[in-house]
Amino acid sequence: MLKHTSAITLALLAATGAASANGLTYSTVEGTYYDIDGNDAQALYGAFDYVTGNLSFTGAAGYATSDFDDASALDLTVGYAIIPGLTVYGAVDYVDSDNNGDDTALGLGLEYQAANYGVAVDYRSWDDSDVDVATLAGFYGFGASTVYAAYSNIDAAAGDEDAYLLGYTYEASNWDVDLASEWGDDFDDGSTYIASTYDFNDAFTFGVSLMTYNEDFGDYGIATIGGTYNFTETVSLEANYGQSFGYDDDLDGFNIALTWENGSRRLRVIDQVEDYVSDVSPLYGLDLGGSL
């Protein structure tokens, strides 16, 4: 079992590897604490990208623990640049949860990147759960704007499912706006995210975000407010408060994250799109809602 050892080891490798910077294009380590309506959770995450000649290596690992479950995940890819910009890669994923057990996926990917755009086809096949996921993702930057999108087909024993994502970000010199919507076979079953940040100076950034459901836009969702303090160009501390609205039992939550990050963006197209999505909410992926 890899458990949390893999996350801690990879996080330390990312941090120590940055000292030499011999082909290391990106590395990060982040520790986060959550308090969701009195239920606390802790998470540790680390990632790195490394390039040497035509070969490229990426890795990410995370470990999260709460009163309800302990879970860890590991993702590794090895790529080869066929021609400049065009890379084929192999991937292996591992997940382990106290509640759901462990599972392993093998995958292949092909991506092309230029200065302002990238597109990728990615396929992962999960062994124990017998789930296959095929993904097409990409982004295009123009001026201060970037649009990104992804489509996934999930082939499981219960049947096929489709997942869609469309997003946009505008980044000015001291403020930005992020918009994204994700949905399945029916757009009404999805969610839309809106976020904005403002840099008061080099040290402090203020941010707000809103998540709401597509079917009842603005009636139900989660609103957050928070800020980030940059100790240095690579080390920052972020704190956010979130409040759900529109439910019979509205809940609130709080998170604080200490992050070390070296590098402007991830290497793989898939990872870059995921990073764009994570910018739309500091509580992205967490459900604060009560029963309707």
Secondary structure, DSSP 8 states (H G I E B T S, - for coil): --HHHHHHHHHHHHHHHHHH-SSEEEEEEEEEEEEETTEEEEEEEEEEEEEETTEEEEEEEEEEEESS-EEEEEEEEEEEEEETTEEEEEEEEEEEETTTEEEEEEEEEEEEE-SSEEEEEEEEEETTTTEEEEEEEEEEEETTEEEEEEEEEEEETTEEEEEEEEEEEEE-SSEEEEEEEEESSSGGGSEEEEEEEEESSSSEEEEEEEEEESTTTTTSEEEEEEEEEESSSSEEEEEEEEEEESSSS--EEEEEEEEEEESSS-SSHHHHHHHHHHTT-TTTT-------
